[in-house]
Amino acid sequence: LPIVLSGVEAPYMQAWLKERGVEAKLLENRSMNTCENSRFSSLLLQKKGGAPTVMLVTDVYHMPRTRRLFALNGIETIPVEAPMPTQLSAWQPSQQNYDHSRRANYELLATVRDMLFGSSGCREVP
């Protein structure tokens, strides 16, 4: 399967993979949000001959909404959840745990927003 790295962090992920002997040639670094990420990745894959199914790697909070947006752009996904720490400290108050809660709440609200108003925040492709 081809590796598509997307989002503003794509060049950094590409360098990280290269250091580990993995070549990732497809970069989508124009997207500013998940909707654009799915749309621009779909166009990139179509230009390269298409890939009807991809393994989608993201965190557990982000996975349901991301899969739905990729499906809307014609890409079937196999979910691969990025590992998260599962230690007792994950239940104790901390800045990191607050950030996890904030992300989970954002994804919940973004899913409701998308269901009510469509996939907002997605620029048209020039």
Residue, then its C-alpha position, 0 to 999 in steps of 0.5 A: l500500500p502507498i503511504v500518504l502523509s497528510g496535514v501540515e506535519a507531513p514533512y516531519m512524518q516523512a523525515w521520521l519514517k525515512e530515518r527508520g528506512v520507510e519511504a513515503k513519497l505521497l505528501e498532502n500538506r495543503s489541508m488545514n483540517t480533517c475535512e480538507n485532509s480527506r478531500f485532498s488525500s482522495l485527489l492525490l490518490q486518484k492522481k496516482g491511480g487510486a487506492p480504494t482502501v487505505m489504512l488510516v492511522t489516527d488517535v482513538y478520539h479522531m477515528p470515527r469522524t475521520r473514517r466518515l469523512f474519508a468515506l464521503n470522499g470515496i476512500e474506504t478505510i481500515p482503522v489503525e489506532a495510534p497507541m495511547p498510554t493506558q497507565l493508572s496515571a491516565w486517570q489522575p488530574s494533569q495537563q495531558n489528561y485535560d488535553h485528552s478530554r478536550r480533544a474527545n469533547y472537540e471530536l464529539l462536538a465536531t461530529v454533531r456539527d458535521m451531522l447537522f450542517g454537513s462537513s463544514g470547514c472544507r475548502e473547494v479544491p482549486 
